[in-house]
Amino acid sequence: MLESKNRRGFFIRHQNFEGELNEFEQAHGQDFHFEIVHRGSFQGAELVALKSVNFPKRFLRHKNFRLLLEEPPADGPGLETFKRDSQFFKEEGLGDTEGFSFRSENFPDHYIRHLDFHMFIGKKDTPNIKGDATFLSVPPR
């Protein structure tokens, strides 16, 4: 599970196939579980994708800067876009070195962050992003 560093007790989840930040709810527990899939590394940073546990063909990806849970297209031009939209560099936390942040592969100055409990990618120089873009990996509940 991925817990917000600045909103302790709140975790990344998918709800209606959108990325959200919510308190854990046992009734929807699997919606909070993601597998961090290693996709390689570049300049010392690990490249990862966030795969849903309960929808194992779907990954969190950004689309118009909003995080969505989607399945990659079978092939065609949309597949490469999907791959790049769903891959992030797992880096030292912007707000705390105890945590980590996810930097977009194809928008390298943008990070996964929460804003009003919705998940987006936002520019590194956006107000409050350091705390909003820092997460901790915690055991599943």
Disulfide bonds with the S-S distance in Angstrom:
none
